[in-house]
Amino acid sequence: MKKSKNFTKKQAFSKKEKVLLRYFARYVWWKDREDIILHEPYRVIANAMRYANAKEEYIELFGFRKKNLKKALQKAQAGWFDKKNWIFWHTMLFGLHTKIPELPKRGFLCK
């Protein structure tokens, strides 16, 4: 049986991070939990970064390695973050003096 490259090798999530992905997959409630974890784990992380609102959830978010939180920002698509969380997470992960990129936009809105 061939292992999926998406989840095991390319993204190399630790055991703890895999547990966190299962926990935070509830933030992408409109998609199948197993499918979203397997094929779009950074979407799960991004939604958790956007919608987590309790101190305990923020603590859990920092169970992800910094590189995976950064990668969620780098892979972000339109609608994954709102402006407030986009700025907050860039500042938290890249520092106060980072140049914050423009929030991703949908193609038909871009001009």
DSSP file (Angstrom, degrees, kcal/mol; ACC not computed):
  #  RESIDUE AA STRUCTURE BP1 BP2  ACC     N-H-->O    O-->H-N    N-H-->O    O-->H-N    TCO  KAPPA ALPHA  PHI   PSI    X-CA   Y-CA   Z-CA
    1    1 A M              0   0    0      0, 0.0     2,-0.4     0, 0.0     0, 0.0   0.000 360.0 360.0 360.0 129.0    0.0    0.0    0.0
    2    2 A K        -     0   0    0      1,-0.0     2,-0.2     0, 0.0     3,-0.0  -0.669 360.0-130.6 -85.9 131.8    1.4    3.4   -1.1
    3    3 A K        -     0   0    0     -2,-0.4     2,-0.4     1,-0.1    -1,-0.0  -0.530  28.1-104.1 -79.5 147.1    1.4    6.2    1.5
    4    4 A S     >  -     0   0    0     -2,-0.2     4,-1.5     1,-0.2     5,-0.4  -0.561  21.4-153.2 -70.3 126.4    0.0    9.6    0.6
    5    5 A K  T  4>S+     0   0    0     -2,-0.4     5,-1.6     1,-0.2     6,-0.5   0.819  87.2  70.9 -68.8 -30.8    2.9   12.0    0.0
    6    6 A N  I  4>S+     0   0    0      1,-0.2     5,-0.6     4,-0.1    -1,-0.2   0.901 111.1  24.0 -53.0 -47.0    0.6   14.9    0.9
    7    7 A F  I  45S+     0   0    0     -3,-0.3     6,-0.7     3,-0.1    -1,-0.2   0.828 127.4  36.0 -95.9 -33.9    0.4   14.1    4.6
    8    8 A T  I  <5S+     0   0    0     -4,-1.5     4,-0.4     4,-0.1    -3,-0.2   0.962 122.9  17.2 -92.6 -56.6    3.5   12.1    5.5
    9    9 A K  I   5S+     0   0    0     -5,-0.4    -3,-0.1    -4,-0.3    -4,-0.1   0.967 121.8  44.8 -87.5 -55.5    6.6   13.1    3.6
   10   10 A K  I   <S+     0   0    0     -5,-1.6    -4,-0.1     1,-0.2    -3,-0.1   0.908 125.8  28.8 -59.3 -47.4    6.1   16.6    2.1
   11   11 A Q  S   <S-     0   0    0     -5,-0.6    -1,-0.2    -6,-0.5    -2,-0.1   0.703  85.5-160.7 -93.4 -20.1    4.6   18.3    5.1
   12   12 A A        -     0   0    0     -4,-0.4     2,-0.3     1,-0.2    -4,-0.1   0.874  13.2-173.7  42.4  62.2    6.2   16.2    7.8
   13   13 A F        -     0   0    0     -6,-0.7    -1,-0.2    -5,-0.1    -2,-0.1  -0.655  21.9-121.5 -82.7 140.9    3.9   16.9   10.7
   14   14 A S     >  -     0   0    0     -2,-0.3     4,-2.1     1,-0.1     5,-0.2  -0.220  29.7-101.3 -71.3 169.7    4.9   15.6   14.0
   15   15 A K  H  > S+     0   0    0      1,-0.2     4,-1.8     2,-0.2     5,-0.2   0.914 125.6  50.7 -59.3 -42.7    2.6   13.2   15.9
   16   16 A K  H  > S+     0   0    0      1,-0.2     4,-2.2     2,-0.2    -1,-0.2   0.906 109.1  50.9 -62.1 -41.7    1.5   16.0   18.2
   17   17 A E  H  > S+     0   0    0      1,-0.2     4,-2.5     2,-0.2    -1,-0.2   0.858 106.4  54.8 -65.8 -34.9    0.7   18.2   15.1
   18   18 A K  H  X S+     0   0    0     -4,-2.1     4,-1.7     2,-0.2    -1,-0.2   0.891 108.7  48.6 -64.7 -38.3   -1.4   15.4   13.6
   19   19 A V  H  X S+     0   0    0     -4,-1.8     4,-2.1     2,-0.2    -2,-0.2   0.910 111.2  50.4 -65.5 -42.2   -3.4   15.2   16.8
   20   20 A L  H  X S+     0   0    0     -4,-2.2     4,-3.0     1,-0.2    -2,-0.2   0.878 106.3  55.2 -64.4 -37.7   -3.8   19.0   16.6
   21   21 A L  H  X S+     0   0    0     -4,-2.5     4,-1.2     1,-0.2    -1,-0.2   0.911 108.3  48.8 -60.6 -41.2   -4.9   18.8   13.0
   22   22 A R  H  < S+     0   0    0     -4,-1.7     4,-0.3     2,-0.2    -2,-0.2   0.905 113.7  47.3 -63.9 -40.8   -7.7   16.4   14.0
   23   23 A Y  H >< S+     0   0    0     -4,-2.1     3,-0.9     1,-0.2    -2,-0.2   0.934 116.6  41.5 -65.8 -47.2   -8.7   18.7   16.8
   24   24 A F  H >< S+     0   0    0     -4,-3.0     3,-2.2     1,-0.2    -1,-0.2   0.559  88.3  90.2 -82.2  -7.8   -8.8   21.9   14.7
   25   25 A A  G >< S+     0   0    0     -4,-1.2     3,-1.8     1,-0.3    -1,-0.2   0.721  71.4  76.6 -60.3 -18.8  -10.4   20.2   11.6
   26   26 A R  G X  S+     0   0    0     -3,-0.9     3,-0.6     1,-0.3    -1,-0.3   0.712  81.1  68.5 -64.7 -19.0  -13.7   21.2   13.2
   27   27 A Y  G <  S+     0   0    0     -3,-2.2    -1,-0.3     1,-0.3    -2,-0.2   0.584  97.0  52.6 -76.0  -9.2  -13.0   24.8   12.0
   28   28 A V  G X  S+     0   0    0     -3,-1.8     3,-1.6    -4,-0.2    -1,-0.3  -0.518  72.7 156.4-117.7  60.3  -13.5   23.5    8.4
   29   29 A W  T <   +     0   0    0     -3,-0.6    -1,-0.1     1,-0.3     4,-0.1   0.667  60.0  64.9 -65.4 -21.8  -16.9   22.0    9.2
   30   30 A W  T 3  S+     0   0    0     -3,-0.1     2,-0.3     2,-0.1    -1,-0.3   0.519  97.4  63.9 -84.1  -4.4  -18.2   22.1    5.6
   31   31 A K  S <  S-     0   0    0     -3,-1.6     2,-0.2    -6,-0.2    -3,-0.1  -0.828 100.0 -88.1-116.7 157.9  -15.6   19.6    4.4
   32   32 A D     >  -     0   0    0     -2,-0.3     4,-2.6     1,-0.1     5,-0.3  -0.450  36.4-135.3 -63.3 129.2  -15.0   15.9    5.2
   33   33 A R  H  > S+     0   0    0      1,-0.2     4,-2.0     2,-0.2     5,-0.2   0.910 101.4  44.7 -56.4 -50.0  -12.6   15.8    8.2
   34   34 A E  H  > S+     0   0    0      1,-0.2     4,-2.2     2,-0.2    -1,-0.2   0.900 114.4  49.9 -64.6 -40.2  -10.4   13.1    6.9
   35   35 A D  H  > S+     0   0    0      2,-0.2     4,-2.9     1,-0.2     5,-0.5   0.916 111.2  47.3 -65.9 -44.6  -10.2   14.6    3.4
   36   36 A I  H  X S+     0   0    0     -4,-2.6     4,-1.8     1,-0.2     8,-0.3   0.880 113.3  48.9 -67.3 -37.1   -9.3   18.1    4.7
   37   37 A I  H  < S+     0   0    0     -4,-2.0    -1,-0.2    -5,-0.3    -2,-0.2   0.908 117.3  41.7 -66.8 -41.2   -6.6   16.7    7.0
   38   38 A L  H  < S+     0   0    0     -4,-2.2    -2,-0.2    -5,-0.2    -1,-0.2   0.907 130.0  22.3 -73.2 -43.6   -5.1   14.6    4.3
   39   39 A H  H  < S+     0   0    0     -4,-2.9    -3,-0.2    -5,-0.2    -2,-0.2   0.710 133.1  26.9-103.8 -23.2   -5.2   17.1    1.4
   40   40 A E    >X  +     0   0    0     -4,-1.8     4,-1.4    -5,-0.5     3,-1.0  -0.323  61.3 149.0-137.3  55.7   -5.4   20.6    2.9
   41   41 A P  H 3> S+     0   0    0      0, 0.0     4,-2.1     0, 0.0     5,-0.1   0.823  75.8  57.6 -61.9 -29.8   -3.8   20.6    6.3
   42   42 A Y  H 3> S+     0   0    0      1,-0.2     4,-2.4     2,-0.2     5,-0.1   0.772 100.9  57.0 -73.5 -22.9   -2.7   24.2    6.0
   43   43 A R  H <> S+     0   0    0     -3,-1.0     4,-2.5    -7,-0.2    -1,-0.2   0.894 106.6  50.0 -67.6 -40.3   -6.3   25.2    5.5
   44   44 A V  H  X S+     0   0    0     -4,-1.4     4,-2.1    -8,-0.3    -2,-0.2   0.941 112.6  46.1 -61.3 -47.7   -7.1   23.6    8.8
   45   45 A I  H  X S+     0   0    0     -4,-2.1     4,-2.6     1,-0.2    -2,-0.2   0.921 112.2  51.0 -62.6 -44.3   -4.2   25.5   10.5
   46   46 A A  H  X S+     0   0    0     -4,-2.4     4,-2.0     1,-0.2    -1,-0.2   0.914 110.3  48.8 -61.0 -43.6   -5.2   28.8    8.8
   47   47 A N  H  X S+     0   0    0     -4,-2.5     4,-3.0     1,-0.2     5,-0.3   0.885 111.4  49.8 -65.4 -37.0   -8.8   28.4   10.0
   48   48 A A  H  X S+     0   0    0     -4,-2.1     4,-2.2     2,-0.2    -1,-0.2   0.908 109.9  51.3 -65.7 -40.7   -7.7   27.6   13.5
   49   49 A M  H  < S+     0   0    0     -4,-2.6    -2,-0.2     1,-0.2    -1,-0.2   0.851 117.1  40.9 -63.3 -33.8   -5.4   30.7   13.4
   50   50 A R  H  < S+     0   0    0     -4,-2.0    -2,-0.2    -5,-0.2    -1,-0.2   0.900 125.1  30.6 -80.9 -42.2   -8.4   32.8   12.2
   51   51 A Y  H  < S+     0   0    0     -4,-3.0    -3,-0.2    -5,-0.2    -2,-0.2   0.591  81.8 113.4-102.5 -11.5  -11.2   31.4   14.4
   52   52 A A     <  +     0   0    0     -4,-2.2     3,-0.0    -5,-0.3   -28,-0.0  -0.419  31.5 163.7 -60.4 130.6   -9.5   30.3   17.7
   53   53 A N        +     0   0    0     -2,-0.1     2,-0.4     0, 0.0    -1,-0.1   0.349  41.9  82.2-135.6   6.6  -10.9   32.7   20.3
   54   54 A A  S  > S-     0   0    0      1,-0.1     4,-2.0     0, 0.0     3,-0.5  -0.878  77.8-123.4-113.8 149.0  -10.1   31.0   23.7
   55   55 A K  H  > S+     0   0    0     -2,-0.4     4,-2.2     1,-0.2     5,-0.2   0.885 113.0  55.3 -54.4 -41.7   -6.8   31.2   25.5
   56   56 A E  H  > S+     0   0    0      1,-0.2     4,-2.0     2,-0.2    -1,-0.2   0.866 106.3  50.8 -62.4 -37.0   -6.6   27.4   25.6
   57   57 A E  H  > S+     0   0    0     -3,-0.5     4,-2.4     2,-0.2    -1,-0.2   0.879 108.1  51.8 -70.8 -36.8   -7.0   27.2   21.8
   58   58 A Y  H  X S+     0   0    0     -4,-2.0     4,-1.5     2,-0.2    -2,-0.2   0.910 108.9  51.3 -63.6 -40.2   -4.2   29.8   21.3
   59   59 A I  H  < S+     0   0    0     -4,-2.2     3,-0.3     1,-0.2    -2,-0.2   0.924 110.6  48.6 -61.0 -44.1   -2.0   27.6   23.5
   60   60 A E  H >< S+     0   0    0     -4,-2.0     3,-2.2     1,-0.2     4,-0.3   0.886 104.5  60.1 -62.8 -39.1   -2.9   24.6   21.4
   61   61 A L  H >< S+     0   0    0     -4,-2.4     3,-1.8     1,-0.3    -1,-0.2   0.868  97.3  59.2 -57.5 -36.9   -2.1   26.5   18.2
   62   62 A F  T 3< S+     0   0    0     -4,-1.5    -1,-0.3     1,-0.3    -2,-0.2   0.413  84.4  81.0 -77.3   5.9    1.5   27.0   19.4
   63   63 A G  T <  S+     0   0    0     -3,-2.2    -1,-0.3    -5,-0.1     2,-0.3   0.650  78.6  84.7 -76.8 -18.0    1.8   23.2   19.5
   64   64 A F  S <  S-     0   0    0     -3,-1.8     2,-0.1    -4,-0.3   -51,-0.0  -0.615  97.1-103.9 -78.8 144.8    2.4   23.5   15.8
   65   65 A R    >>  -     0   0    0     -2,-0.3     4,-1.7     1,-0.1     3,-1.0  -0.383  28.4-116.2 -65.5 149.1    5.9   24.2   14.8
   66   66 A K  H 3> S+     0   0    0      1,-0.3     4,-2.6     2,-0.2     5,-0.2   0.853 114.3  60.0 -55.7 -37.5    6.5   27.8   13.8
   67   67 A K  H 3> S+     0   0    0      1,-0.2     4,-1.9     2,-0.2    -1,-0.3   0.853 105.4  48.3 -63.1 -33.7    7.5   26.7   10.3
   68   68 A N  H <> S+     0   0    0     -3,-1.0     4,-1.6     2,-0.2    -1,-0.2   0.843 110.5  50.1 -76.7 -33.0    4.0   25.2    9.8
   69   69 A L  H  X S+     0   0    0     -4,-1.7     4,-1.3     2,-0.2    -2,-0.2   0.914 113.0  47.4 -66.8 -41.8    2.2   28.3   11.1
   70   70 A K  H  X S+     0   0    0     -4,-2.6     4,-2.3     1,-0.2    -2,-0.2   0.898 108.8  54.3 -63.8 -40.4    4.3   30.4    8.7
   71   71 A K  H  X S+     0   0    0     -4,-1.9     4,-2.3     1,-0.2    -1,-0.2   0.851 102.0  57.9 -65.2 -33.5    3.5   28.0    5.9
   72   72 A A  H  < S+     0   0    0     -4,-1.6     4,-0.4     1,-0.2    -1,-0.2   0.888 109.4  45.7 -62.3 -37.9   -0.2   28.4    6.5
   73   73 A L  H >< S+     0   0    0     -4,-1.3     3,-0.8    -3,-0.2    -2,-0.2   0.906 112.9  49.6 -68.9 -41.7    0.2   32.1    5.9
   74   74 A Q  H 3< S+     0   0    0     -4,-2.3    -2,-0.2     1,-0.2    -1,-0.2   0.826 115.4  42.6 -68.5 -31.6    2.3   31.6    2.8
   75   75 A K  T 3< S+     0   0    0     -4,-2.3    -1,-0.2    -5,-0.2    -2,-0.2   0.430  86.9 135.0 -92.5   0.0   -0.2   29.1    1.3
   76   76 A A    <   -     0   0    0     -3,-0.8     2,-0.3    -4,-0.4    -3,-0.1  -0.137  36.8-161.6 -56.4 140.7   -3.2   31.2    2.3
   77   77 A Q    >   -     0   0    0      1,-0.1     3,-2.2    27,-0.1     4,-0.4  -0.720  40.9 -63.0-114.4 169.2   -5.9   31.8   -0.3
   78   78 A A  T 3  S+     0   0    0     27,-0.3    27,-0.2     1,-0.3    -1,-0.1  -0.262 122.9  19.6 -54.5 132.1   -8.6   34.4   -0.4
   79   79 A G  T 3  S+     0   0    0     25,-0.5    -1,-0.3     2,-0.4    26,-0.1   0.259  92.5 102.6  92.4 -11.5  -11.0   34.0    2.5
   80   80 A W  S <  S+     0   0    0     -3,-2.2     2,-0.3     1,-0.1   -30,-0.2   0.855  89.7  23.0 -72.2 -33.8   -8.7   32.0    4.7
   81   81 A F  S    S-     0   0    0     -4,-0.4    -2,-0.4    23,-0.1     2,-0.2  -0.924  70.5-137.6-128.7 153.0   -7.9   35.0    6.9
   82   82 A D     >  -     0   0    0     -2,-0.3     4,-2.4     1,-0.1     5,-0.2  -0.632  40.5 -99.2 -97.8 170.7   -9.5   38.3    7.7
   83   83 A K  H  > S+     0   0    0     -2,-0.2     4,-2.3     1,-0.2     5,-0.2   0.897 120.1  52.6 -58.8 -44.2   -7.4   41.5    7.8
   84   84 A K  H  > S+     0   0    0      1,-0.2     4,-2.4     2,-0.2    -1,-0.2   0.930 114.7  40.4 -59.7 -48.0   -7.1   41.6   11.6
   85   85 A N  H  > S+     0   0    0      2,-0.2     4,-2.6     1,-0.2     5,-0.3   0.831 111.1  58.3 -72.6 -31.8   -5.8   38.0   11.8
   86   86 A W  H  X S+     0   0    0     -4,-2.4     4,-1.7     2,-0.2    -2,-0.2   0.935 112.9  39.5 -59.6 -47.9   -3.6   38.4    8.8
   87   87 A I  H  X S+     0   0    0     -4,-2.3     4,-2.4    -5,-0.2     5,-0.2   0.922 115.1  53.0 -69.6 -44.8   -1.7   41.3   10.4
   88   88 A F  H  X S+     0   0    0     -4,-2.4     4,-2.6    -5,-0.2    -2,-0.2   0.942 112.3  42.9 -56.0 -51.9   -1.7   39.7   13.9
   89   89 A W  H  X S+     0   0    0     -4,-2.6     4,-2.4     2,-0.2     5,-0.3   0.854 112.5  52.2 -70.7 -34.6   -0.2   36.4   12.7
   90   90 A H  H  X S+     0   0    0     -4,-1.7     4,-2.6    -5,-0.3     5,-0.5   0.925 113.3  45.7 -63.8 -41.6    2.4   38.0   10.4
   91   91 A T  H  X S+     0   0    0     -4,-2.4     4,-1.5     3,-0.2    -2,-0.2   0.927 114.6  47.7 -65.9 -44.3    3.5   40.2   13.3
   92   92 A M  H  < S+     0   0    0     -4,-2.6    -2,-0.2    -5,-0.2    -1,-0.2   0.896 122.9  32.0 -62.1 -42.1    3.6   37.3   15.8
   93   93 A L  H  < S+     0   0    0     -4,-2.4    -2,-0.2    -5,-0.2    -1,-0.2   0.789 130.9  29.3 -91.8 -29.9    5.5   34.9   13.5
   94   94 A F  H  < S-     0   0    0     -4,-2.6    -3,-0.2    -5,-0.3     3,-0.2   0.544 109.8-108.7-111.5  -9.6    7.8   37.3   11.5
   95   95 A G    ><  -     0   0    0     -4,-1.5     3,-1.3    -5,-0.5    -1,-0.2  -0.173  34.2 -70.9 103.1 164.0    8.3   40.2   13.9
   96   96 A L  T 3  S+     0   0    0      1,-0.3    -1,-0.1    -4,-0.1    -5,-0.1   0.793 125.3  50.8 -63.7 -31.5    7.2   43.8   14.4
   97   97 A H  T 3  S+     0   0    0     -3,-0.2    -1,-0.3    -6,-0.1     2,-0.2   0.205  81.1 121.6 -98.8  16.7    9.3   45.2   11.5
   98   98 A T    <   -     0   0    0     -3,-1.3     2,-0.8    -8,-0.1    -3,-0.1  -0.502  68.6-118.3 -77.7 148.4    8.2   42.7    8.8
   99   99 A K        -     0   0    0     -2,-0.2    -2,-0.1    -5,-0.1    -1,-0.1  -0.792  31.2-139.6 -84.8 115.7    6.6   44.0    5.7
  100  100 A I        -     0   0    0     -2,-0.8     3,-0.1     1,-0.1   -13,-0.1  -0.657  15.8-131.1 -82.7 122.1    3.1   42.4    5.7
  101  101 A P        -     0   0    0      0, 0.0   -11,-0.1     0, 0.0     2,-0.1  -0.210  34.5 -83.8 -68.0 163.0    2.0   41.2    2.3
  102  102 A E        -     0   0    0      1,-0.1     3,-0.1     3,-0.0     0, 0.0  -0.374  51.2 -99.4 -65.6 143.8   -1.4   42.1    0.9
  103  103 A L        -     0   0    0      1,-0.1    -1,-0.1    -3,-0.1   -25,-0.1  -0.432  49.2 -98.7 -61.9 133.0   -4.2   39.9    2.0
  104  104 A P        -     0   0    0      0, 0.0   -25,-0.5     0, 0.0     2,-0.3  -0.257  44.4-160.1 -57.2 141.4   -5.0   37.3   -0.8
  105  105 A K        -     0   0    0    -27,-0.2   -27,-0.3    -3,-0.1     2,-0.1  -0.867  22.7-100.0-122.6 156.0   -7.9   38.2   -3.0
  106  106 A R    >>  -     0   0    0     -2,-0.3     3,-1.4     1,-0.1     4,-0.9  -0.458  36.7-116.2 -70.9 148.1  -10.2   36.3   -5.3
  107  107 A G  G >4 S+     0   0    0      1,-0.3     3,-0.7     2,-0.2    -1,-0.1   0.845 111.8  53.9 -56.7 -40.7   -9.3   36.5   -9.0
  108  108 A F  G 34 S+     0   0    0      1,-0.2    -1,-0.3     3,-0.0    -2,-0.0   0.651 109.6  49.8 -74.4 -11.7  -12.5   38.3  -10.1
  109  109 A L  G <4 S+     0   0    0     -3,-1.4     2,-0.3     2,-0.0    -1,-0.2   0.591  90.1  99.4 -95.8 -14.3  -11.9   41.0   -7.5
  110  110 A C    <<        0   0    0     -4,-0.9    -3,-0.0    -3,-0.7     0, 0.0  -0.542 360.0 360.0 -80.3 134.9   -8.3   41.7   -8.4
  111  111 A K              0   0    0     -2,-0.3    -1,-0.2     0, 0.0    -4,-0.0   0.266 360.0 360.0-152.9 360.0   -7.5   44.6  -10.7
